[in-house]
Amino acid sequence: MSTYEYWIGRDVDVNQVWRDYEAGVGYESKFRQTTCHLLEIEFHVAAGEPVFAFEAVFKTTKRYFHDLKKACLTPSEYDQAAPLYFYGVNRGSAIWQWLGELRQLILFGTTLGDEKVVGQTLDNMDKKLSILSKYFSSDVNPRDFAAFMRAKTAPDVQKAVQKMLKQRIKRVSISKEPVRIGSSVPTELVDVTRLEDGR
């Protein structure tokens, strides 16, 4: 992607974009067969400005979530796991909403809220797991967190995630209940940002 493609849309291969979308109908079907929870990532932003980093944050989030699953799940679990689905962004408060399976969201959201990248050590792990279990019970998998600390990620992805973290994440929250298609968004969210602080 060139600078002009990112900022003004020059030379975007719109035909390829639509071909990729139309070829992914299976992922829409997978969504309808998956129990999804809501993930909210809230950034600190200056009032009144456009979301300049939208594509950078969007694509980094998608890539990193994929690589985290690949690194931390078994091959069979990875093959069965759903992707991260973009649900929306609220410009007024810079709240990004995503949908995904609870087990992966717990790992992704908690480590992102701690500003940790795959391969880094997680602090106060026992306390963190105990708190998470109070909210999400059996969906909390200690093996995922152990795999997170052992795993490696591509240097370019690690660098991109660090840049995304510099956008200043204010809050990461996960819904306790699944999202039901056709109903309102779950209102009971668990803030997993630095869980062990004051919990």
N, C-alpha and C positions, 0 to 999 in steps of 0.2 A: 504494500500500500504506500503510495506516495503522499507527500505533504499536501499536495493539491487535492488528491482524492479524499484525504481525511477531512480537510477543512472546507472545501468548496464543492466537492462532488465531481470534480473534473475526471473524466476517463474511468468512472466506475463501470465495471462490466455488469450492467444491470441484467443482461440475459443470463449470465452465469449465476448471478445471485438468485434469480427466479428458478433456474434449473436446479440449483442446490436445495432450495425450499421445496419444490415439487417432488424431488426425489426422496425427501425425508418424511413422507406421509406415515411411514411406520412408526416414527417417533411420536406423532400425534396419537396414534392408536395405543402406543405404550403408555402415554400419559393417562389415557382414559381407563387403563387397566391397573394403574399404580395408585397406591395410597400416598398422597403427597401432603407435606406440611409446609407452612409458610416460613421463609427466612427473610428477615428485614436487616439491611445494612444501612445505617444512617451516617452520613458524612457531615462534617462541619463545612459550611459554605458561606460565601459572601452573598448577602441579600440582593436580589434583583439581577443577578448575572445568569447567562445561559449555562447549560451543563457542558462546558468546553471539553471536559475529559470523557464524555459519554462513551465513545467507541473504545477508547483505551481501557476504561474501567470494565465495560461490558465484555470485551474479548479476553481481557486478562482474567476476569472472574470465571468465564466459561472454560478457558484453557486450564487454569489452576485447579478448578474443581475436578475436571477430567483427570489431570495428572495425579491429584491426590487419591482419587479412587483407584487408579492404576497401581499406585505405589503401596496402598494400604490394605486393599482387599485381595482375597485369593483370586486366581484367574477365573474360577467358576462364578464367584460373587461379582466380579467385575463384569463378566458377560451378561449377568442378569440385572445389574443395577441400572436404574434410570438416569438420564442426564439431568442437568440443572435447567429448569425452564424459567425463562424470564417472564415475570408477571406484571411489572410496571415500575415506574419511578415517579415520585412526587417531587416536582421541582421546588415547591415552596419550602420543603423541609429536607430535601435531598435524601429521601428514604427510598432505597432500591428494594424491590420485592421480587423474590425468587421462590419457586416451588421445587421440592425434591423429596426424596425418601428420608425419613427421620434419622435413621442410623447415620447416613452420610452427612446430613445437615448438622448433627450434633458435633461430629469431628471437625467439619469444615468451619462451622460458625464459632465454636469454642476456641479453636486455634487462631482463627482470624481475629477474633476479639482480643486475644492475647498478643496479637501482632507477631505471631510465630509462623515460620515458613517450614515446609517439610524438611526434616532432618535436624531441626533445632530441638533442644531440650525443653520440656514443659515443666514449669515449676509447680510445686504443691499438688502433684498428680493425685495422690490419695484423697485429699480434701476436695479437689475439683470433681473427681468421679463420684464421691459421696453426695455432693450437692446436686450434680446432674441426675443421679439416680432418684433423688427425691421428686424430681419433676418428670423424668422420662423413663423411669424404672428399667425394664429389661432391654430397652432399645439402646442403652448405653453399653458399649462394648469396649472393655479395657484393652483388648487385643488391638483394636484400631489405633488407640493412642500410642501403644508400644511400637506398632509398625510405623506410625508417623515419625517417631523419633529416630528410628533406624533407617528410614528411607532416604533416598536422594531425589532431587529434582533437577531438571536441566538448568544450567546457569542462566540462560536467557529468561526462563520463566521465573526463577528466583529473583532476578533483577527487576522484572516487570511487577511482581507482587510487592517488592519493596517500594517501588514507585507508587503503586496504588495505595500502600499504607501511608505514604506521605500526603495523600489527599485528606488525611486525618479522619479516621473512623471514630465516630462518636459513640455508636451503639450497634451491637449485633444481637438480634432476638430471634427466637424460634417459637412457633405456635405449639401449644400443648396438644391441641386437637387437630385432626386432619382438615384439609380444605375440601369442602363439598361443592361440586360443580353446581352452579345455579343458586347457591346460597351466599350469604354475606361472608366476608373474610373473617377468620377467627380473631377475636379481640383479646384473648388471654395469651399474652406472649411472655416468654421467659428470656430475660436479658442475660446472655451468657458472656458478656464483656467482663473480663477479669473477675471471674466468678468468686475467687477466694477472698476478694476484698470486701469485707463488711457483710458477708453472708452468714 
